[in-house]
């Protein structure tokens, strides 16, 4: 039987396998980390962690970083970027991507007008204004976080739209080759 905390949320050690937890930790690293650190964070055995990290290395998901006598691991950010772009292309039509881009642009324009700023950095500078209430500060911090996320999404969507035709062509070529091979 699964263990639940007092608030009814299932523990991740109960809801995910050790290998899933290791992958989750490894794929979200913001800085290079050791097997020991990843093992501890994932609540997994060192040997299982080491095996899974080696598998992720072989799959191109992670990169190894040598720091003196210590081996550290970090995500292959280039691989992650291309995977995100590929997922956008595979799961969204061109029109859906264009619509999302327009929605993001409209939301950013709304923030620019509301706060009379051009960038999230300008809004961040306004946090030093001594006249803002704690609620206003919290609201602006939230908007800054959403704005930054929107800019990252916009960048990925633009890349996806730029590559959409190339990916479609490659997919059509693969399908044609597969059809010829099976007929």
SERO-4910 file (N, C-alpha, C, O; in steps of 0.05 Angstrom, whole numbers):
BEGIN
 pado doro    nc1    nc2    nc3   cac1   cac2   cac3    cc1    cc2    cc3    oc1    oc2    oc3
  Unk    A     17    -24      0      0      0      0     18     25      0     38     26     14
  Unk    A     10     45    -15     26     70    -18     24     86      8      3     86     22
  Unk    A     46    100     13     45    118     37     38    146     27     48    156      7
  Unk    A     21    159     43     13    186     37     20    204     60     19    195     83
  Unk    A     27    229     55     33    247     76      6    256     88    -15    248     79
  Unk    A      7    272    109    -17    280    123    -36    296    105    -60    294    109
  Unk    A    -25    310     86    -43    326     68    -52    309     44    -65    321     26
  Unk    A    -47    284     43    -57    266     22    -40    265     -3    -48    252    -22
  Unk    A    -17    278     -3      0    278    -26     19    253    -24     31    248     -4
  Unk    A     19    238    -46     36    214    -47     65    222    -49     73    239    -64
  Unk    A     82    208    -33    111    213    -33    122    205    -61    112    186    -73
  Unk    A    142    221    -70    152    214    -97    167    188    -97    171    176   -118
  Unk    A    177    179    -74    190    153    -73    169    131    -76    176    108    -83
  Unk    A    144    137    -71    123    117    -75    110    119   -103    101     99   -114
  Unk    A    111    143   -114     98    147   -140    116    144   -164    107    142   -187
  Unk    A    143    144   -159    162    142   -181    183    121   -174    190    117   -150
  Unk    A    193    107   -194    215     88   -189    240    103   -183    242    127   -189
  Unk    A    260     89   -173    286    102   -167    298    114   -193    308    136   -193
  Unk    A    296     99   -215    307    108   -240    292    133   -250    305    151   -261
  Unk    A    266    134   -247    251    157   -255    259    182   -238    262    204   -248
  Unk    A    263    177   -212    271    199   -195    299    209   -203    304    233   -203
  Unk    A    317    191   -209    344    198   -217    343    215   -243    356    236   -245
  Unk    A    327    206   -262    325    221   -287    313    249   -282    322    268   -293
  Unk    A    293    250   -265    280    275   -258    301    295   -246    302    318   -254
  Unk    A    316    285   -227    337    302   -215    358    310   -236    364    334   -238
  Unk    A    368    291   -251    390    296   -270    381    316   -292    397    333   -300
  Unk    A    357    313   -301    348    329   -324    340    358   -316    337    375   -333
  Unk    A    339    363   -290    332    390   -281    354    404   -266    350    425   -254
  Unk    A    378    393   -268    401    405   -255    407    433   -267    406    436   -291
  Unk    A    413    451   -250    421    478   -259    451    482   -259    461    501   -270
  Unk    A    465    464   -246    494    465   -245    504    436   -243    490    418   -234
  Unk    A    529    431   -251    540    404   -250    539    393   -222    546    407   -203
  Unk    A    531    367   -219    530    354   -193    542    326   -194    543    314   -216
  Unk    A    550    316   -171    562    290   -169    542    268   -167    518    273   -162
  Unk    A    551    243   -171    534    220   -167    522    220   -139    499    215   -135
  Unk    A    539    225   -120    530    226    -92    507    245    -87    487    239    -74
  Unk    A    510    269    -98    490    290    -94    464    281   -108    443    283    -96
  Unk    A    466    272   -132    442    264   -147    429    240   -133    404    239   -131
  Unk    A    445    221   -124    435    198   -109    419    207    -85    397    196    -79
  Unk    A    430    225    -70    417    235    -46    391    249    -52    370    244    -39
  Unk    A    391    266    -72    367    281    -80    345    263    -90    321    267    -85
  Unk    A    353    242   -104    333    223   -116    325    201    -96    307    186   -102
  Unk    A    338    201    -73    333    180    -53    336    153    -66    318    136    -64
  Unk    A    359    149    -79    364    124    -93    392    114    -86    409    129    -77
  Unk    A    397     88    -90    423     76    -84    444     88   -103    438     94   -126
  Unk    A    469     90    -92    490    101   -108    494     85   -134    498     97   -155
  Unk    A    494     59   -132    499     42   -155    477     45   -177    483     46   -200
  Unk    A    452     48   -168    430     52   -187    433     80   -200    429     83   -224
  Unk    A    440     99   -184    444    126   -194    467    127   -215    464    138   -236
  Unk    A    489    114   -208    512    113   -226    504    100   -253    511    109   -274
  Unk    A    490     77   -251    481     63   -275    463     80   -293    466     82   -317
  Unk    A    444     94   -280    425    110   -294    439    134   -307    433    142   -329
  Unk    A    458    146   -293    473    169   -304    489    160   -328    491    175   -347
  Unk    A    501    136   -327    516    126   -350    498    122   -374    505    128   -396
  Unk    A    474    111   -369    454    108   -390    446    135   -402    444    137   -427
  Unk    A    442    155   -385    435    182   -395    458    194   -411    453    208   -430
  Unk    A    482    188   -403    506    198   -418    506    185   -446    510    199   -466
  Unk    A    502    159   -447    502    144   -473    479    154   -491    483    154   -515
  Unk    A    457    162   -480    434    172   -495    437    201   -504    421    211   -518
  Unk    A    458    214   -494    463    242   -501    447    261   -485    445    285   -491
  Unk    A    435    252   -463    418    269   -446    435    285   -426    427    307   -418
  Unk    A    458    274   -418    475    287   -399    503    290   -410    511    278   -430
  Unk    A    518    308   -398    546    312   -404    562    308   -378    553    314   -356
  Unk    A    585    297   -381    604    293   -359    622    317   -357    633    327   -377
  Unk    A    627    326   -332    645    349   -327    665    339   -307    658    331   -285
  Unk    A    690    341   -314    712    334   -295    720    358   -279    727    379   -291
  Unk    A    718    356   -253    726    378   -235    747    367   -216    740    358   -194
  Unk    A    772    369   -224    793    358   -208    790    327   -208    791    315   -229
  Unk    A    787    316   -185    785    287   -182    756    278   -182    750    254   -180
  Unk    A    737    297   -184    709    291   -182    696    292   -209    702    310   -226
  Unk    A    678    273   -215    663    273   -239    635    284   -233    622    275   -214
  Unk    A    627    304   -248    601    317   -244    585    313   -270    596    307   -291
  Unk    A    558    316   -267    540    312   -289    522    336   -292    514    348   -272
  Unk    A    515    342   -316    496    364   -322    480    357   -347    490    341   -364
  Unk    A    456    368   -350    441    362   -374    456    373   -399    471    392   -397
  Unk    A    451    360   -421    462    370   -447    441    391   -456    421    383   -468
  Unk    A    446    416   -451    426    437   -456    420    440   -485    397    447   -492
  Unk    A    439    434   -503    434    435   -531    413    414   -539    394    419   -554
  Unk    A    417    390   -529    399    368   -534    371    375   -524    351    370   -537
  Unk    A    370    386   -500    344    393   -488    330    414   -505    305    413   -509
  Unk    A    345    434   -515    333    455   -532    321    443   -557    298    449   -564
  Unk    A    336    425   -570    325    413   -595    302    395   -589    283    393   -605
  Unk    A    302    381   -567    279    364   -559    254    381   -555    232    373   -563
  Unk    A    257    404   -541    234    421   -536    223    432   -563    199    433   -567
  Unk    A    241    440   -581    232    450   -607    218    428   -622    197    432   -634
  Unk    A    230    404   -622    218    381   -636    190    375   -625    172    369   -640
  Unk    A    187    375   -599    162    370   -586    141    391   -595    118    384   -600
  Unk    A    149    416   -595    130    437   -604    121    431   -633     97    434   -639
  Unk    A    139    424   -650    132    419   -678    114    394   -681     95    395   -696
  Unk    A    121    373   -666    105    349   -668     78    350   -656     59    337   -665
  Unk    A     75    367   -635     50    368   -621     32    392   -627     10    394   -617
  Unk    A     42    410   -644     27    434   -650     27    440   -680     47    435   -694
  Unk    A      5    450   -690      5    459   -718     18    486   -720     23    499   -700
  Unk    A     24    494   -744     36    520   -748     18    542   -737     26    561   -724
  Unk    A     -8    539   -743    -27    559   -734    -29    560   -703    -32    582   -692
  Unk    A    -27    537   -690    -27    537   -661     -3    552   -650     -5    567   -630
  Unk    A     20    547   -662     44    561   -654     42    591   -658     50    607   -641
  Unk    A     31    599   -681     28    628   -687      8    640   -667     13    663   -658
  Unk    A    -13    626   -661    -33    636   -641    -20    640   -614    -25    660   -600
  Unk    A     -4    620   -605      9    622   -579     29    645   -579     31    660   -559
  Unk    A     43    649   -601     62    671   -603     47    698   -601     56    716   -587
  Unk    A     24    700   -614      8    724   -612     -3    729   -584     -3    752   -574
  Unk    A    -11    708   -571    -21    710   -543      1    719   -524     -4    736   -507
  Unk    A     25    708   -528     48    717   -511     54    746   -516     58    761   -497
  Unk    A     54    754   -541     61    782   -548     40    801   -536     47    822   -525
  Unk    A     15    793   -537     -7    810   -526     -4    812   -496     -8    834   -485
  Unk    A      3    790   -482      6    791   -453     29    809   -445     27    825   -426
  Unk    A     52    807   -460     75    824   -454     68    853   -459     76    871   -443
  Unk    A     54    859   -481     46    886   -487     28    897   -464     29    921   -458
  Unk    A     11    880   -453     -6    888   -431     10    896   -407      5    917   -394
  Unk    A     31    880   -400     49    887   -378     64    913   -383     68    929   -365
  Unk    A     73    916   -408     87    941   -415     70    965   -411     79    985   -400
  Unk    A     45    963   -418     26    986   -415     19    990   -385     18   1012   -376
  Unk    A     13    968   -371      5    970   -343     27    982   -326     21    999   -309
  Unk    A     52    974   -330     73    983   -313     91   1004   -326    110   1014   -314
  Unk    A     84   1013   -350     99   1033   -365    129   1027   -366    146   1043   -359
  Unk    A    135   1002   -375    162    993   -379    164    979   -406    144    972   -418
  Unk    A    188    975   -415    193    961   -440    200    931   -436    193    914   -453
  Unk    A    215    925   -415    225    898   -410    220    889   -382    213    905   -364
  Unk    A    223    863   -377    220    853   -350    242    864   -332    238    868   -308
  Unk    A    265    870   -344    287    882   -328    279    910   -318    286    917   -295
  Unk    A    265    925   -335    256    951   -326    236    948   -303    237    963   -284
  Unk    A    218    929   -305    199    924   -284    214    915   -258    206    923   -236
  Unk    A    235    899   -262    250    891   -238    263    915   -224    264    916   -200
  Unk    A    272    934   -240    284    959   -229    263    974   -212    270    987   -193
  Unk    A    238    972   -220    217    986   -205    211    975   -178    198    988   -161
  Unk    A    222    951   -172    218    939   -146    231    955   -124    224    954   -101
  Unk    A    251    971   -132    266    987   -112    250   1013   -105    258   1027    -87
  Unk    A    228   1017   -118    212   1041   -112    201   1038    -84    186   1019    -78
  Unk    A    208   1056    -67    200   1054    -39    171   1058    -33    162   1055    -10
  Unk    A    155   1065    -53    127   1071    -48    109   1047    -53     84   1048    -49
  Unk    A    120   1024    -62    103   1001    -68     96    986    -43    112    983    -24
  Unk    A     71    976    -42     62    960    -19     73    931    -23     83    924    -44
  Unk    A     70    915     -2     80    888     -4     64    872    -25     75    856    -39
  Unk    A     38    878    -28     22    865    -48     31    873    -76     32    856    -94
  Unk    A     37    899    -80     47    908   -106     74    896   -113     79    888   -135
  Unk    A     91    894    -93    117    881    -97    113    852   -105    126    842   -124
  Unk    A     96    837    -91     91    809    -97     79    806   -125     87    788   -141
  Unk    A     61    823   -132     49    822   -159     70    827   -181     70    813   -201
  Unk    A     87    847   -177    108    853   -196    128    830   -198    137    823   -220
  Unk    A    135    818   -176    153    794   -177    140    772   -193    154    758   -208
  Unk    A    115    767   -188    101    746   -203    100    752   -233    105    735   -250
  Unk    A     95    778   -240     94    786   -268    122    782   -281    124    773   -303
  Unk    A    143    789   -266    170    786   -276    175    756   -283    187    750   -304
  Unk    A    167    738   -265    171    710   -270    156    700   -294    167    686   -311
  Unk    A    131    709   -297    115    701   -320    126    713   -346    127    700   -366
  Unk    A    135    738   -344    147    752   -367    171    737   -377    174    732   -401
  Unk    A    189    730   -359    213    715   -367    206    688   -379    217    680   -399
  Unk    A    186    674   -367    178    649   -378    166    653   -406    171    637   -424
  Unk    A    150    674   -409    138    680   -436    160    685   -456    157    677   -479
  Unk    A    180    700   -449    202    705   -468    216    680   -476    223    677   -499
  Unk    A    220    662   -457    233    636   -464    214    620   -483    224    609   -502
  Unk    A    189    619   -476    169    605   -494    169    618   -521    168    604   -541
  Unk    A    169    644   -522    168    658   -548    193    651   -565    191    646   -589
  Unk    A    216    650   -552    241    642   -566    239    614   -577    246    610   -600
  Unk    A    229    595   -561    226    568   -570    206    566   -593    210    551   -613
  Unk    A    183    580   -591    163    579   -612    174    591   -638    169    580   -659
  Unk    A    189    613   -636    201    624   -660    219    604   -674    219    601   -698
  Unk    A    236    591   -658    254    570   -669    237    548   -682    244    539   -704
  Unk    A    216    540   -669    199    518   -680    187    527   -706    187    511   -725
  Unk    A    177    551   -708    166    561   -733    187    563   -755    181    557   -778
  Unk    A    211    571   -748    232    574   -768    240    546   -779    247    544   -802
  Unk    A    238    525   -762    247    498   -771    223    481   -780    228    458   -789
  Unk    A    199    491   -778    175    474   -783    176    461   -811    172    437   -813
  Unk    A    182    477   -831    182    466   -859    204    445   -862    200    425   -875
  Unk    A    227    450   -850    249    431   -852    242    405   -839    248    383   -850
  Unk    A    230    406   -816    222    382   -802    200    367   -817    201    342   -819
  Unk    A    181    382   -828    160    369   -844    172    355   -868    164    332   -874
  Unk    A    191    368   -882    204    356   -905    219    330   -897    217    310   -911
  Unk    A    234    332   -875    248    308   -866    229    285   -859    235    262   -865
  Unk    A    207    292   -846    187    272   -839    175    259   -864    171    235   -865
  Unk    A    169    275   -884    158    265   -909    179    247   -923    171    226   -935
  Unk    A    204    254   -923    225    238   -935    227    211   -921    230    190   -933
  Unk    A    226    211   -894    228    187   -879    204    169   -885    207    144   -887
  Unk    A    180    180   -887    156    165   -893    158    153   -921    151    130   -925
  Unk    A    168    168   -940    171    158   -968    191    135   -969    186    116   -983
  Unk    A    213    138   -954    233    117   -954    221     92   -941    226     69   -951
  Unk    A    207     95   -919    195     72   -906    174     59   -923    172     34   -924
  Unk    A    158     75   -938    138     64   -956    151     48   -978    141     26   -985
  Unk    A    173     58   -990    187     44  -1011    199     17  -1000    199     -3  -1014
  Unk    A    209     18   -975    221     -6   -964    201    -27   -958    208    -51   -958
  Unk    A    176    -20   -952    155    -40   -945    139    -48   -969    122    -66   -967
  Unk    A    143    -35   -992    126    -43  -1016    142    -60  -1036    131    -68  -1056
***
